[in-house]
Amino acid sequence: MKELDSNNIPKHVAIIMDGNGRWAKQQGKIRVFGHSNGVKAVRRSVSYALRSGVQVLTLYAFSSENWNRPEAEVSALMALFMQALDREVKKLHKNNIKLQVLGDKSGFSEKLQEKIEKAEKLTENNTALIVNIAANYGGCWDIVQATKKLAAQVKEGTLEVDQITEELFQRNLVTEEQPAVDLLIRTSGEQRISNFLLWQIAYAELYFSDVLWPDFNEKEFNHAIFAFQQRERRFGGSE
């Protein structure tokens, strides 16, 4: 484990949790086996983020494009999501962690929507760490839904077009008042954004890990933050 500078911990870390299917294939198992083992990596990541002083951890669990996967896999993912909510929420609450699900929740079953609402309500006042689960989420969708909110206000006459600023737009995204992403991690060796938090990662540092998601552990998370701390962030300024 690398020694980290406690004064330079990224406030908001986002992770594209990739490689569950390939990991399962390596084990000679079906893809769902990889997803279920990926939950263990989520636990490790949440624990490490909490101990490291990260303020917000956003995990890309299910994109709006993932509905195109085989029906059996989608059904298994939804069942796994339900199980995880049942098993993990009390632990999160006990550790003063706030849980939020980001995305178009109307696409889920009523039962799952109820579980999500209950989990968010239970943890809404917790302050140690915010854990965002991006589910049925897409960065383009997020920008469009924010635009629709602002357009509706303009139509109603409660907002002038000239009053729309970057800050106001940001507050209408699903992340609302949360800080912009400082560090984006993607596992499994793939090097693309996959429609994730497109607005929020405008100045994020990118870290691509060859580790498949079920094998992602505290050591690899530590290396990602250490790599972040070695970079000089200019935010568009000159050298």
trRosetta pair geometry for C-beta under 8 A, 3 or more apart (Angstrom, degrees):
i j d omega theta_ij theta_ji phi_ij phi_ji
1 218 7.4 -18 -102 126 118 98
1 219 5.9 -112 -84 -116 75 74
1 222 4.9 -41 -145 147 84 170
2 222 5.6 163 36 149 84 104
2 223 6.3 110 -1 -96 124 53
2 226 3.9 25 88 -86 154 152
4 8 7.7 -142 174 70 85 84
4 9 6.9 60 154 -86 131 87
4 52 6.9 14 67 -147 165 103
4 222 7.0 -123 -48 -154 117 84
4 225 5.8 -2 -114 117 133 120
4 226 6.1 -113 -93 -83 82 76
4 229 6.5 164 -147 -28 77 156
5 8 4.3 26 94 31 118 107
5 9 7.7 -157 91 -47 66 64
5 229 5.4 151 27 -151 110 141
6 9 6.4 -12 -157 -32 40 111
6 53 6.6 89 -156 4 80 157
8 228 7.9 -178 141 114 100 95
8 229 5.0 107 109 -123 128 99
9 52 5.8 165 -139 148 132 92
9 53 4.5 99 70 86 170 110
9 54 6.1 -125 159 -72 114 57
9 225 6.8 -6 -135 -162 70 128
10 13 5.3 100 97 -66 127 86
10 54 6.4 7 82 -116 76 93
10 182 3.6 -169 -151 89 101 132
10 183 4.2 -77 -90 -4 173 114
10 205 7.8 -122 -93 39 134 113
10 225 6.5 -135 9 -126 104 88
10 228 5.6 -46 -45 155 120 160
11 54 7.1 122 -168 -155 21 58
11 55 4.6 -11 -167 27 75 121
11 56 6.5 32 143 22 73 93
11 179 4.6 5 111 71 135 157
11 182 5.6 111 37 -18 71 132
12 54 7.5 110 -101 -171 18 93
12 55 6.5 -45 -67 69 62 93
12 56 4.2 -7 -114 67 81 113
12 57 7.9 -174 -155 -74 52 29
12 58 7.0 19 -176 -4 95 108
12 178 6.5 106 -100 157 134 104
12 179 4.8 -163 -27 85 122 95
12 180 6.4 -170 47 103 144 29
12 181 4.8 -108 112 -111 114 44
12 182 5.4 129 55 4 71 84
12 183 7.6 172 94 32 54 68
12 200 7.7 -94 131 170 149 116
13 49 6.4 -142 47 -116 132 117
13 54 5.3 -43 5 -144 116 140
13 56 7.3 172 30 92 56 63
13 57 5.4 -8 69 -113 94 70
13 58 7.4 -174 96 28 47 70
13 181 7.4 83 -125 -152 14 85
13 182 6.9 -43 -74 61 57 90
13 183 4.8 -16 -115 72 79 103
13 184 7.8 166 -162 -85 55 29
13 185 6.8 14 -177 -3 100 109
13 224 8.0 96 -146 118 127 127
13 225 7.7 -50 -93 -84 138 95
14 57 7.8 156 -90 -165 37 44
14 58 4.2 -17 -112 69 83 106
14 59 7.7 -173 -156 -72 57 28
14 60 7.3 58 175 -34 95 96
14 181 4.7 -32 -6 -128 120 133
14 183 7.4 175 29 93 64 54
14 184 5.0 -16 69 -112 100 74
14 185 7.2 179 91 27 49 69
14 196 6.9 161 153 148 133 119
14 197 5.6 -83 -138 17 168 158
14 200 7.4 110 -45 109 150 123
14 201 6.8 -90 43 -81 146 109
14 204 7.3 -41 33 -133 114 156
15 45 6.6 -69 4 -161 165 155
15 57 7.4 0 1 -173 108 88
15 58 7.2 169 22 88 63 56
15 59 5.4 -11 62 -113 99 67
15 60 6.8 -141 97 13 52 84
15 184 7.7 167 -85 -161 32 52
15 185 4.6 -15 -111 69 80 102
15 186 7.4 157 -162 -86 55 37
15 187 7.3 28 -174 -18 101 99
16 60 4.7 -5 -115 39 58 139
16 184 7.4 33 -11 178 97 94
16 185 7.2 -158 28 98 68 54
16 186 4.1 -2 56 -112 115 86
16 187 7.1 -157 91 21 70 69
16 190 8.0 -87 111 79 132 114
16 193 7.8 -174 -54 -158 149 36
16 194 6.1 115 -138 45 143 128
16 196 5.7 -139 -83 -23 108 169
17 20 7.3 39 139 -39 94 106
17 38 6.1 102 162 -169 128 124
17 41 7.1 147 -143 99 117 128
17 42 7.4 -11 -105 -76 154 89
17 59 5.9 25 -28 -168 122 95
17 60 6.0 -172 14 66 79 75
17 61 6.9 16 37 -95 130 48
17 187 6.4 13 -142 29 39 122
17 213 4.5 78 -176 -130 77 141
17 216 7.6 -117 -132 18 82 151
18 186 5.9 20 12 -174 127 85
18 187 5.1 -180 53 73 76 76
18 188 4.0 -101 109 19 98 133
18 190 5.6 -71 130 31 162 125
18 212 7.8 -98 109 -143 60 58
18 213 5.9 156 62 -43 26 114
19 22 5.1 -60 -156 48 67 110
19 23 5.5 74 143 -30 87 102
19 34 7.6 -132 125 -176 55 132
19 187 5.3 -89 6 120 127 104
19 188 3.1 -176 -61 -86 111 116
19 189 7.8 91 -83 17 123 80
19 211 7.6 -172 55 125 169 47
19 212 3.3 -155 150 -145 136 75
19 213 4.5 159 57 -2 95 80
19 214 7.2 -126 105 8 98 75
20 23 5.8 -59 -149 35 27 113
20 24 6.5 26 155 -18 64 106
20 31 6.7 75 119 -173 94 79
20 34 3.5 135 171 134 71 110
20 35 4.9 63 172 -72 149 54
20 37 7.4 160 -140 63 89 87
20 38 4.7 -41 -99 -51 117 133
20 212 7.4 151 -66 173 26 101
20 213 5.5 -34 -57 57 73 124
20 214 6.2 99 -115 -37 66 100
21 24 5.8 -55 -151 35 31 110
21 25 6.4 32 152 -21 65 106
21 31 4.3 -13 -116 -128 84 104
21 34 5.5 -160 -72 53 23 157
22 25 5.5 -51 -147 34 35 115
22 26 6.5 40 152 -22 64 102
22 34 7.5 102 47 -119 39 158
22 188 6.6 119 39 -142 137 118
22 212 5.8 -135 83 -117 104 132
23 26 5.8 -53 -155 31 32 113
23 27 6.8 21 150 -10 63 107
23 34 4.5 130 70 -127 98 112
23 37 7.0 -124 120 78 136 132
23 38 8.0 141 50 -65 147 89
23 212 4.2 159 -68 140 105 145
23 213 6.9 -109 -19 51 142 71
23 214 4.6 156 150 27 167 121
23 215 6.9 -175 -118 -16 130 96
24 27 5.7 -64 -154 42 35 107
24 29 4.5 -93 -169 82 85 95
24 30 6.2 -37 160 100 136 24
24 31 5.2 161 58 -115 153 30
24 32 7.4 102 -117 48 160 32
24 33 4.5 129 -129 71 113 96
24 34 3.3 -98 -37 -38 105 103
24 35 7.9 -13 -48 -7 135 62
24 37 7.7 164 -77 25 85 123
25 28 7.5 41 -176 -75 34 23
25 29 7.5 -108 -70 56 22 57
25 31 7.7 5 -47 -83 84 68
25 34 7.8 -10 -8 -49 64 135
26 212 7.8 -170 10 -2 140 167
27 33 6.7 -119 79 118 134 137
27 34 7.8 167 25 -73 123 83
29 33 3.7 -41 141 44 137 159
29 34 7.1 159 89 -38 113 76
30 33 5.6 114 63 -5 62 100
31 34 5.6 -53 -166 31 48 113
31 35 6.7 46 143 -19 74 101
31 73 5.8 -2 81 -119 133 120
32 35 5.3 -50 -150 34 43 114
32 36 6.3 41 153 -20 71 102
32 73 6.6 -154 -65 -127 89 69
32 76 4.3 -62 -112 152 128 155
32 77 7.7 -132 -117 -57 86 63
32 80 7.5 -174 -159 -48 92 132
33 36 6.0 -53 -148 36 30 109
33 37 6.5 23 154 -11 63 108
34 37 5.9 -61 -148 43 31 106
34 38 6.2 44 150 -34 65 103
34 212 8.0 -72 -151 160 119 124
34 213 7.8 87 170 65 100 103
34 214 5.9 -119 -157 -35 71 133
35 38 5.3 -48 -152 23 33 121
35 39 7.6 48 149 -30 58 88
35 76 6.9 126 59 123 148 108
35 77 6.1 -103 -163 -100 161 79
35 80 5.7 -146 132 -18 118 177
36 39 6.0 -34 -170 7 40 114
36 80 6.1 -132 -88 -121 72 127
37 40 5.7 -36 -171 19 54 115
37 41 7.4 53 138 -14 68 97
37 214 4.1 30 117 -134 110 130
38 41 5.4 -50 -159 34 49 113
38 42 6.6 57 143 -25 70 97
38 213 5.1 18 -124 120 104 119
38 214 5.1 -83 -77 -79 58 77
39 42 5.3 -46 -154 28 39 118
39 43 6.8 43 148 -21 65 97
39 80 7.0 -142 -56 179 126 111
39 84 5.7 -147 -128 -99 125 116
40 43 5.7 -47 -155 30 36 113
40 44 6.6 35 148 -17 65 103
40 214 6.9 51 56 -152 104 77
41 44 5.6 -50 -148 37 37 112
41 45 6.2 37 153 -21 67 107
41 213 5.5 177 73 162 165 73
41 214 5.5 -145 -30 -130 126 30
41 215 7.3 3 -89 37 126 15
41 216 4.6 72 -157 60 127 93
41 217 7.3 -93 -125 -73 82 49
42 45 5.8 -58 -147 37 29 110
42 46 6.3 29 157 -19 66 106
42 59 6.3 52 -125 -141 101 167
42 84 7.8 17 76 -148 155 137
43 46 6.0 -57 -148 36 28 109
43 47 6.3 27 156 -18 64 110
43 88 7.4 -137 -90 -119 93 120
44 47 5.8 -59 -150 38 29 112
44 48 6.3 22 157 -15 66 109
44 216 7.2 173 79 107 127 74
44 217 5.5 -65 160 -137 156 55
44 218 5.7 -119 177 -47 105 79
44 221 7.6 -175 131 -14 96 137
45 48 5.9 -56 -144 39 30 106
45 49 6.1 31 157 -20 65 108
45 57 6.8 158 141 -174 101 144
45 59 7.3 117 97 -87 146 123
45 216 6.8 12 -64 120 112 116
45 221 6.0 161 -120 -84 74 142
46 49 5.8 -54 -145 36 28 111
46 50 6.4 31 155 -22 62 107
46 57 6.4 -178 -108 79 62 156
46 92 7.5 -67 176 -103 149 95
46 97 7.0 38 -177 -140 117 162
46 129 7.4 142 -165 114 79 149
46 131 5.8 -1 -120 -98 111 138
47 50 5.9 -57 -152 33 27 113
47 51 6.5 17 156 -11 64 109
47 218 7.4 -58 89 -84 103 114
48 51 5.9 -59 -145 42 33 106
48 52 5.8 27 159 -20 68 115
48 218 4.5 170 -85 -121 133 89
48 221 4.8 106 108 89 155 152
48 222 7.2 -108 -167 -53 135 79
49 52 5.9 -62 -140 39 26 108
49 54 4.0 -62 -163 51 86 133
49 57 4.4 -6 -154 -64 172 138
49 129 6.1 113 117 -147 105 143
49 131 7.9 127 79 -90 147 91
49 221 7.5 -98 -57 -178 72 143
50 54 7.5 -57 -57 50 24 89
50 95 6.5 -21 -139 159 161 129
50 97 6.8 -67 -92 -83 124 116
50 128 6.1 30 -143 141 100 115
50 129 4.9 -92 -98 -27 79 149
52 221 7.9 -138 -30 135 152 115
52 222 7.9 -169 -92 -99 134 71
52 225 6.6 -134 -172 -78 151 172
54 57 5.7 68 123 -61 135 94
54 129 6.7 49 90 -129 80 110
55 129 6.8 -170 -162 -126 27 59
55 130 6.7 19 149 21 66 96
55 179 6.8 65 78 21 135 125
56 129 7.5 160 -91 -169 27 67
56 130 4.5 -14 -112 67 77 108
56 132 6.7 21 -175 -7 98 109
56 178 5.2 90 -95 -163 161 121
56 179 6.5 -179 14 45 133 89
57 129 6.5 10 5 176 106 114
57 130 7.2 173 28 89 61 58
57 131 5.2 -15 69 -113 98 69
57 132 7.1 -172 93 28 46 73
58 102 7.2 -9 -143 18 110 143
58 131 7.9 157 -87 -166 36 44
58 132 4.0 -11 -111 67 80 117
58 133 8.0 -172 -154 -73 57 17
58 134 6.1 50 177 -31 98 108
58 175 7.6 -39 -85 -101 144 117
58 181 7.2 -77 34 -96 131 111
58 197 6.8 90 113 -63 153 143
59 131 7.2 0 2 -173 109 89
59 132 6.9 171 23 88 63 63
59 133 5.6 -20 66 -114 98 60
59 134 6.7 -162 89 19 43 83
60 63 6.7 13 -179 -63 106 88
60 134 4.8 -25 -112 64 55 124
60 137 7.2 -122 -134 71 77 122
60 194 7.5 108 164 92 161 122
60 196 5.2 -47 -91 -121 142 131
61 81 7.3 105 153 -102 139 107
61 133 5.1 7 -8 -172 137 92
61 134 6.1 162 20 69 77 58
61 135 4.9 -21 72 -82 115 87
62 66 5.0 -112 -164 53 73 152
62 77 6.3 128 -97 156 125 136
62 81 7.4 -34 -23 -74 141 136
62 103 7.6 15 79 -101 88 176
62 134 7.6 -164 48 113 54 63
62 135 4.4 37 47 -141 106 71
62 136 5.9 -2 107 -42 107 51
62 137 7.4 105 82 18 62 80
63 66 4.8 121 56 -21 71 98
63 134 7.7 16 -89 129 58 107
63 136 7.8 65 159 -122 18 20
63 137 6.3 -72 -124 71 50 63
63 138 5.9 74 -169 -82 88 80
63 194 6.7 -101 -78 152 156 107
63 195 6.4 96 -153 78 130 113
63 196 7.5 -84 -98 -77 113 85
64 67 7.0 -24 177 -2 45 107
64 103 7.3 -179 -63 -155 89 110
64 104 6.8 55 -100 24 113 120
64 107 7.9 153 -126 -21 82 169
64 136 5.6 63 -92 -170 69 55
64 137 6.4 -128 -35 80 88 13
64 138 4.0 -61 18 -29 122 115
64 141 5.7 106 -30 -25 158 147
64 195 7.7 -83 38 121 98 141
65 68 5.9 -33 175 13 65 116
65 138 6.9 95 -22 -90 85 122
65 195 7.1 107 -13 44 123 147
66 69 5.5 -14 -174 -8 66 116
66 74 7.0 147 140 -105 88 94
66 77 7.5 -74 150 91 132 173
67 74 6.3 57 -134 -119 47 143
67 107 7.6 -94 -74 178 135 137
67 136 7.8 46 -48 -115 108 88
69 73 4.8 -79 139 82 120 127
69 74 5.4 150 75 -55 99 90
69 77 8.0 70 73 -9 144 140
70 73 4.6 84 67 8 89 106
70 74 7.1 -163 92 -7 44 87
71 74 5.7 -57 -147 38 33 111
71 75 6.2 34 156 -20 67 107
72 75 5.8 -54 -148 36 30 112
72 76 6.4 30 153 -19 63 107
73 76 5.7 -55 -148 37 32 111
73 77 6.3 34 152 -22 65 105
74 77 5.6 -54 -149 34 31 113
74 78 6.5 32 153 -19 65 103
75 78 5.8 -53 -150 35 31 111
75 79 6.5 31 151 -18 64 106
76 79 5.6 -53 -148 37 33 112
76 80 6.2 36 152 -21 66 106
77 80 5.5 -53 -146 36 32 113
77 81 6.4 38 151 -24 64 103
78 81 5.5 -49 -150 31 32 116
78 82 6.6 35 150 -19 63 102
78 108 7.3 161 -134 -138 110 90
78 109 7.2 84 -177 0 136 113
78 112 6.5 -79 -167 -75 97 150
79 82 5.7 -52 -153 34 33 113
79 83 6.4 33 150 -18 65 106
80 83 5.6 -52 -147 37 34 112
80 84 6.2 36 154 -22 66 105
81 84 5.8 -53 -146 35 28 111
81 85 6.6 30 154 -19 62 104
81 112 6.6 36 105 -142 119 124
81 135 6.9 97 -129 -133 141 150
82 85 5.9 -55 -153 33 30 111
82 86 6.5 29 151 -18 64 107
82 111 7.4 13 -115 122 128 107
82 112 5.9 -93 -82 -103 94 89
82 115 6.2 117 -132 27 73 172
83 86 5.6 -58 -152 36 33 112
83 87 6.1 13 159 -7 69 114
84 87 6.0 -65 -139 46 28 100
84 88 5.3 -5 177 4 69 125
85 88 6.8 -62 -113 46 16 91
85 89 5.7 23 -172 -36 58 117
85 112 8.0 144 4 -147 154 71
85 115 4.7 89 122 155 155 122
85 116 7.0 -87 -115 -77 148 53
85 119 5.4 -101 -155 -57 102 145
86 89 7.4 -39 -123 12 6 106
86 115 7.4 -52 -59 -148 73 131
87 91 7.8 2 142 -2 62 118
88 91 5.4 -66 -160 41 50 113
88 92 6.0 50 148 -25 82 104
89 92 5.5 -53 -149 34 35 113
89 93 6.3 34 154 -19 67 105
89 99 6.5 -85 -123 11 84 159
89 118 8.0 48 170 110 169 89
89 119 4.4 -113 -116 -127 139 102
89 122 6.3 77 163 69 118 144
89 123 6.9 -126 -164 -36 88 123
90 93 5.6 -53 -147 37 32 112
90 94 6.3 38 152 -24 65 105
91 94 5.6 -52 -148 34 31 114
91 95 6.5 13 157 -4 64 110
92 95 6.1 -72 -153 47 29 99
92 97 4.1 -92 -169 74 82 115
92 98 7.9 -161 158 -18 114 5
92 99 5.4 51 135 -46 160 115
92 123 5.9 -16 117 -102 112 145
92 126 7.6 169 146 58 85 175
92 131 6.7 -98 -137 29 132 138
93 96 7.7 41 -178 -73 33 23
93 97 7.1 -92 -66 53 24 73
93 122 5.5 -57 -88 141 138 110
93 123 5.1 -123 -90 -89 83 89
93 126 6.6 -140 -131 -64 54 140
95 128 6.4 -101 145 63 74 151
95 129 7.9 -12 125 32 105 112
96 126 4.7 167 -175 -156 50 99
96 127 6.1 -37 170 49 109 62
96 128 3.8 90 101 -10 107 118
96 129 7.6 100 103 19 77 73
97 123 6.5 -25 99 -157 57 131
97 126 5.5 5 69 135 12 147
97 128 5.8 -59 -75 67 59 103
97 129 4.8 -19 -120 66 88 94
97 130 7.6 156 -168 -98 70 18
97 131 5.7 26 171 -6 116 112
98 123 4.9 154 -129 143 46 101
98 124 6.4 60 -138 -131 105 21
98 125 7.6 -177 -94 58 109 15
98 126 4.2 -176 -59 68 74 96
98 127 7.2 51 -30 -66 115 26
98 129 7.2 -163 29 93 73 45
98 130 4.8 -26 72 -110 108 68
98 131 7.0 171 84 24 52 67
99 119 5.4 -49 87 148 137 106
99 120 6.1 -115 93 -93 82 56
99 123 4.7 72 19 62 84 154
99 131 5.3 -20 -107 70 65 99
99 133 7.1 8 -167 -5 92 106
100 120 6.0 67 -109 -120 55 107
100 130 6.5 -1 8 -172 114 100
100 131 7.3 167 28 86 67 50
100 132 5.0 -24 74 -108 98 71
100 133 7.3 -177 91 25 47 69
101 105 6.3 88 109 -86 122 116
101 116 4.9 -53 16 -153 150 121
101 119 7.8 74 -25 78 111 123
101 120 6.8 -95 11 -62 88 119
101 132 7.6 138 -106 -162 18 61
101 133 5.0 -26 -111 69 69 98
101 134 8.0 147 -166 -96 55 18
101 135 5.5 -35 -164 33 103 115
102 132 5.1 18 -13 -173 120 112
102 133 7.0 173 21 80 75 41
102 134 4.8 -31 73 -103 105 66
102 135 7.3 124 65 23 52 62
102 137 5.4 43 112 -96 86 140
102 142 7.9 12 167 -100 110 122
102 174 4.3 119 -149 132 99 137
102 175 6.8 6 -113 -67 143 68
103 107 7.9 -64 139 33 106 119
103 134 5.8 112 -50 -168 110 57
103 135 4.8 -138 29 75 150 48
103 136 4.1 132 151 76 130 68
103 137 3.4 -98 -92 -64 103 80
103 138 7.9 80 -130 -2 93 54
103 141 7.8 45 -145 96 67 139
103 174 7.1 40 -43 -126 30 171
104 107 5.1 63 109 -10 100 110
104 136 4.8 -96 59 130 78 114
104 137 7.3 163 5 -86 70 46
104 141 6.5 -78 -35 165 117 145
104 145 7.8 -175 -81 -66 94 146
105 108 5.6 -43 -170 20 61 115
105 113 5.6 112 158 -117 107 93
105 116 6.1 -146 -140 88 132 161
105 135 7.7 57 -95 88 72 101
105 136 6.9 151 -83 59 32 131
106 113 7.6 37 -102 -96 33 137
107 136 4.6 175 56 -145 134 155
108 112 4.1 -100 164 87 122 126
108 113 5.2 154 86 -55 109 81
108 116 7.3 90 74 -13 159 138
108 135 7.7 32 -62 129 128 120
108 136 6.7 -137 -45 -15 90 145
109 112 4.7 91 57 9 83 101
109 113 6.9 -146 94 -6 42 87
110 113 5.5 -55 -147 38 33 114
110 114 6.3 36 154 -23 66 104
111 114 5.8 -53 -152 32 30 112
111 115 6.6 30 151 -18 63 104
112 115 5.6 -52 -149 35 36 112
112 116 6.3 39 152 -21 66 104
113 116 5.7 -53 -149 35 32 113
113 117 6.3 32 154 -19 65 106
114 117 5.7 -54 -147 37 31 111
114 118 6.3 31 155 -19 65 108
115 118 5.7 -56 -148 37 29 112
115 119 6.3 29 155 -19 65 108
116 119 5.9 -58 -148 37 29 110
116 120 6.2 24 157 -16 65 109
117 120 5.9 -57 -145 39 28 108
117 121 6.2 29 156 -21 64 109
118 121 5.8 -56 -147 36 27 112
118 122 6.4 30 155 -23 63 106
119 122 5.9 -53 -148 32 29 112
119 123 6.5 -4 164 7 63 113
120 123 6.5 -76 -144 51 26 91
120 124 6.0 53 157 -69 66 93
121 124 5.9 -25 -142 -20 27 119
123 126 4.9 -38 -172 6 77 126
126 129 7.9 -24 133 52 110 53
130 178 6.6 -124 85 -112 159 123
132 175 7.1 -25 -96 -106 161 86
132 178 7.7 -28 -47 -76 136 174
134 137 3.8 -84 -178 41 91 156
134 196 7.0 106 108 -141 167 92
134 197 7.5 -103 -85 -48 154 95
137 141 7.0 -157 -165 65 43 127
137 142 6.9 25 -165 -55 89 109
137 174 7.4 -108 -127 43 114 161
137 196 7.7 61 114 -124 110 67
138 141 4.0 88 64 6 95 109
138 142 6.8 -159 90 -13 49 83
138 195 4.7 -19 -156 149 86 125
139 142 5.5 -50 -149 30 33 116
139 143 6.7 31 155 -16 65 103
139 193 7.6 -11 -8 142 154 115
139 195 4.7 -158 24 179 97 59
139 196 5.7 20 -44 80 114 3
139 197 5.6 -76 -98 12 107 11
139 198 3.3 110 165 -13 138 97
139 199 7.0 171 -165 -1 98 70
140 143 5.9 -55 -152 36 33 109
140 144 6.3 31 151 -17 66 108
140 195 6.0 -50 -4 -147 93 109
140 198 6.8 49 -58 1 53 148
141 144 5.7 -60 -148 40 31 111
141 145 6.2 27 158 -18 68 107
142 145 6.1 -54 -144 36 27 106
142 146 6.5 26 155 -17 61 107
142 173 5.4 41 167 -149 108 92
142 174 5.6 -89 -131 2 106 104
142 197 7.5 7 35 -107 164 41
142 198 7.4 167 57 31 117 91
142 199 6.9 -127 107 14 119 115
143 146 5.9 -56 -150 37 30 111
143 147 6.4 33 151 -22 64 107
143 173 7.4 -11 -86 -104 47 101
143 198 6.6 -45 -37 67 124 120
143 199 5.9 142 -84 -40 99 119
144 147 5.5 -55 -149 35 32 114
144 148 6.4 35 153 -22 66 103
145 148 5.6 -48 -148 33 35 114
145 149 6.7 42 151 -23 63 100
145 172 8.0 -162 114 150 73 93
145 174 7.6 40 79 -50 135 93
146 149 5.7 -50 -154 30 34 114
146 150 6.6 26 153 -12 66 106
146 169 5.9 80 150 -168 133 72
146 172 3.9 120 -147 112 90 102
146 173 5.0 -25 -72 -75 138 57
147 150 6.0 -60 -151 41 32 106
147 151 6.0 33 153 -22 68 110
148 151 5.5 -54 -140 38 31 113
148 152 6.3 36 157 -24 64 103
149 152 6.0 -56 -155 30 26 112
149 153 6.9 23 150 -16 61 105
149 172 4.7 -169 75 -161 140 125
150 153 5.7 -53 -153 34 37 112
150 154 6.5 38 150 -19 67 103
150 159 6.6 -104 -161 106 71 159
150 164 5.8 72 -172 -111 140 122
150 168 7.2 98 -106 134 124 110
150 169 7.0 -31 -49 -103 149 70
150 172 5.9 -104 -47 -34 95 176
151 154 5.6 -52 -150 35 34 112
151 155 6.3 36 151 -21 66 106
152 155 5.6 -53 -148 36 32 114
152 156 6.3 29 153 -17 65 107
153 156 5.7 -55 -145 39 31 109
153 158 4.9 -83 -165 72 83 99
153 159 3.8 44 130 8 113 127
154 157 7.7 42 175 -71 31 25
154 159 5.1 -67 -73 81 58 95
154 160 7.3 80 -121 -135 85 13
154 161 5.9 51 -125 -70 133 72
154 164 8.0 -30 -66 -47 119 122
156 159 7.7 56 60 16 91 82
159 163 5.6 -130 -167 68 79 129
159 164 7.1 71 162 -61 120 85
160 163 4.5 98 62 -8 83 106
161 164 6.1 -42 -170 6 44 113
163 168 7.0 79 138 -44 77 168
164 168 5.6 -128 -144 78 50 135
164 169 6.5 62 -177 -56 92 92
165 168 4.8 98 49 7 75 100
165 169 6.9 -134 95 -4 40 87
166 169 5.6 -55 -148 37 32 113
166 170 6.3 39 152 -25 65 105
167 170 5.6 -50 -150 31 30 116
167 171 6.7 29 153 -19 62 104
168 171 5.8 -55 -153 33 33 111
168 172 6.9 24 152 -13 64 108
169 172 5.9 -68 -158 39 34 107
169 173 7.2 45 146 -32 66 95
169 199 7.7 -133 131 -155 111 150
170 173 5.8 -44 -160 13 38 114
170 175 7.7 -52 -178 79 78 99
170 176 7.9 87 139 -168 69 19
170 180 7.9 -65 -139 -73 132 91
170 199 7.2 -170 -105 144 71 130
171 176 5.7 29 -156 -155 55 60
171 177 6.4 25 -119 -71 85 65
172 176 7.8 59 -67 -105 10 62
173 176 6.7 -148 75 -53 65 35
173 199 6.0 -140 -89 67 151 143
173 200 7.0 179 134 -56 159 103
175 178 4.4 -89 174 48 94 117
175 197 7.5 53 -37 -128 138 104
175 200 5.7 69 14 -90 158 140
179 182 7.4 6 127 -34 120 97
180 200 5.4 -178 -143 -164 67 67
180 201 7.6 161 179 -84 91 23
180 202 6.7 -54 -160 37 137 94
180 203 6.7 49 132 47 143 94
180 204 7.3 -141 148 -62 94 86
181 184 5.7 49 150 -62 136 90
181 197 5.9 78 -25 140 142 147
181 200 4.8 82 -9 138 101 96
181 201 4.7 -22 61 -93 133 68
181 204 4.3 -11 108 -86 100 128
182 204 6.1 119 154 -126 10 74
182 205 6.7 1 157 19 62 94
182 228 7.0 71 137 -164 101 137
183 204 6.3 168 -85 -166 10 95
183 205 5.3 -20 -107 64 67 95
183 207 6.4 5 -171 1 97 118
183 224 6.6 119 169 150 133 103
183 225 6.9 -30 -108 -102 177 61
183 228 4.7 -44 -96 -96 127 143
184 193 7.7 -1 158 -122 155 84
184 196 7.7 138 -148 102 126 122
184 197 7.6 -165 -103 69 122 128
184 201 5.3 24 -52 -130 139 128
184 204 4.5 67 -15 140 104 143
184 205 7.2 -179 25 83 71 44
184 206 5.2 -22 70 -109 102 65
184 207 7.0 169 86 26 50 72
185 207 4.9 -24 -105 74 72 103
185 208 7.8 161 -158 -88 52 27
185 209 6.4 14 -171 -6 99 113
185 221 7.7 -41 -87 -119 173 66
185 224 5.0 -1 -98 -150 125 155
186 190 6.0 -87 147 79 127 83
186 191 7.1 152 76 -107 138 38
186 192 7.7 168 -162 56 174 42
186 206 7.6 -7 6 -167 103 92
186 207 7.6 166 24 87 61 54
186 208 5.4 -15 65 -114 95 72
186 209 7.1 -175 89 28 44 75
187 209 4.9 -26 -114 73 62 107
187 211 5.5 -60 -149 84 103 75
187 212 6.3 96 151 -152 115 18
187 213 4.7 134 83 -75 150 68
187 216 5.3 -80 -97 -68 147 128
188 209 7.6 54 4 89 32 75
188 210 7.3 -5 177 -163 13 33
188 211 7.4 -56 -62 92 38 37
188 212 5.2 53 -97 -111 81 59
188 213 6.5 -26 -46 -29 102 79
189 208 6.9 68 -140 163 27 106
189 209 7.5 -74 -61 107 47 38
189 210 4.5 37 -75 -122 95 65
190 194 8.0 42 129 -40 135 122
190 208 7.4 -137 81 -148 38 114
191 208 5.0 -19 -98 -103 86 157
193 196 5.6 -145 169 39 75 87
193 198 7.1 90 146 -97 140 74
193 201 7.1 -175 -137 74 123 155
195 198 6.8 -37 -152 -50 45 111
196 201 7.4 52 104 -18 81 142
197 200 4.0 -60 -178 54 102 114
197 201 5.0 96 109 -25 102 101
198 201 6.7 -65 -140 37 18 99
199 202 6.5 -17 -179 -43 41 103
200 204 7.7 43 124 -42 68 124
201 204 4.0 -51 -155 8 77 132
203 233 7.2 85 161 -166 109 109
203 235 5.2 14 -144 -115 151 74
203 236 7.5 -80 -103 -26 119 89
205 227 7.8 -179 145 117 131 89
205 228 5.1 142 80 -124 149 83
205 231 5.5 147 -121 60 139 158
205 233 6.9 -88 -55 -89 110 107
207 224 4.5 127 125 -143 161 94
207 227 5.5 124 -113 82 122 137
207 228 6.8 -67 -48 -57 131 87
209 216 7.0 95 101 -109 152 102
209 220 5.8 72 -145 -175 150 120
209 223 7.9 111 -104 85 115 119
209 224 6.7 -59 -56 -75 120 111
211 215 5.1 -128 -173 92 100 104
211 216 5.3 129 116 -84 126 68
211 217 8.0 -109 -180 10 157 74
211 220 5.2 -56 14 -118 160 157
212 215 5.3 68 64 20 77 107
212 216 7.6 -123 100 -34 35 82
213 216 5.3 -33 -151 -5 42 119
215 220 7.9 86 122 -19 77 151
216 220 5.3 -108 -149 74 65 142
216 221 7.0 82 169 -51 95 87
217 220 5.5 98 52 13 62 99
217 221 7.1 -116 110 -2 34 94
218 221 5.5 -55 -144 40 35 113
218 222 6.0 43 153 -25 67 105
219 222 5.5 -53 -149 34 29 116
219 223 6.6 31 151 -20 63 103
220 223 5.6 -48 -149 32 35 113
220 224 6.6 39 151 -22 63 101
221 224 5.7 -52 -153 31 34 113
221 225 6.7 27 152 -13 65 104
222 225 6.0 -58 -150 39 31 106
222 226 6.2 33 152 -21 66 108
223 226 5.5 -53 -144 38 32 114
223 227 6.3 36 154 -22 65 103
224 227 5.8 -52 -150 33 30 112
224 228 6.6 36 148 -22 62 104
225 228 5.3 -48 -151 32 37 118
225 229 6.5 36 151 -20 65 103
226 229 5.7 -55 -152 34 33 111
226 230 6.8 34 150 -23 63 103
227 230 5.8 -55 -154 29 35 112
227 231 7.2 34 151 -25 63 104
228 231 6.2 -62 -161 24 34 111
234 237 4.3 -130 177 55 92 83
234 238 7.3 -150 -169 54 136 13
234 239 7.2 -58 -95 -88 151 45
